[in-house]
Amino acid sequence: MFKPSLSTIVTEDTKVAIVSPSDPVYVATQKMREFRVNSVIVTTGNTVQGIFTSKDVLMRVVSQNLSPELTLVEKVMTANPDCAMLDTTILDALHIMHDGKFLHIPVLDREGQIAACLDVLQLTHAAIQLVEGGNGTANDMANSVMQRFWDSALALEPPDDELDSRSEASLLMASEAGDGRSSIYPPIIGNSFPFKLQDRKGRVHRFTCGSESLNELVSSVRQRLSIIDEKDIIQILYEDDEGDRVLLTTDTDLAGAVLHAKSSGLKVLKLHIVDEFNPNTEVVKPLQDLAPRSRNGGSSVKIGLMAGAVALSGAAVMVYLKRSRV
């Protein structure tokens, strides 16, 4: 089971963006945009020196207000990343990424040349296709392996801001702790953020709430709007920096909204409430309610969680390019 290797995913058309350690960050982001990828491989000659992803753009550059022209890639990249080979199995690659707590992995051919840089979403889709395409005992065994893998990956996992964490700063912390690989740099994002909303009587409520749990935010909103009956379903939308109202349906949505607000310089996140008991408002269905259900429902949910992480980091490049005007 899971005998198919990464070579089944990597094709001749696979694009790999490559930069040098001395390139400024804006060159790396331009490469991402040019190749339509969310990571670049940092090399010296034919040797892989590091990896720089769209998540790094957000967490290590944008949030730190670093200059894109003056900041070198080598200062904010993940140095000496774990690599896979073309003959590495898909499951082994997923385990490498899970154990190392990162979302992207460079892939080398037999000559040590860079063949691709794959993200967790690509590998997950490939793994699920293998599970759904199989039958009988082999399929059951593969499904069991995937279930154990995701249970392990999602249980007690560190926050997203701890992923891809072996930057120059984290290596310095690691040396102080006596461990050169596994130290995690401090989270940049706090656990709370200011929110503001207006009730039906026109009164404005401003409060601070955790940014990691949508249920916690919903409870805070219910308390301030005196919505006691749990049968009264409310849905929360936030207003982004362009004035658009975006529906919050998951914890990932909430974390992404707060990340975007911070990176855009917003001091408060403005909320809007849609409720079923108010006929003057339109109830917007969450995206997951509109999506068809696959026969592996649990796997679809887990893919969605990882997809959210990858999509969020990909959006960081667009925010960054917009702010720096590269």
JOQUI-V232141 format. One record per helix or strand of 3 or more residues. SS is the DSSP state (helix for helix, strand for strand). FROM is the first residue (numbers start at 1). TO is the last residue. Records with the same first field share a line. If there is no record, write none. Layout:
BEGIN
SS->FROM-TO, FROM-TO
END
This chain:
BEGIN
helix->6-8, 25-35, 54-62, 73-76, 90-100, 120-133, 136-154, 160-162, 168-177, 214-225, 251-263, 287-290, 297-324
strand->39-44, 47-53, 83-85, 104-108, 114-119, 192-198, 204-210, 234-239, 245-248, 269-275
END
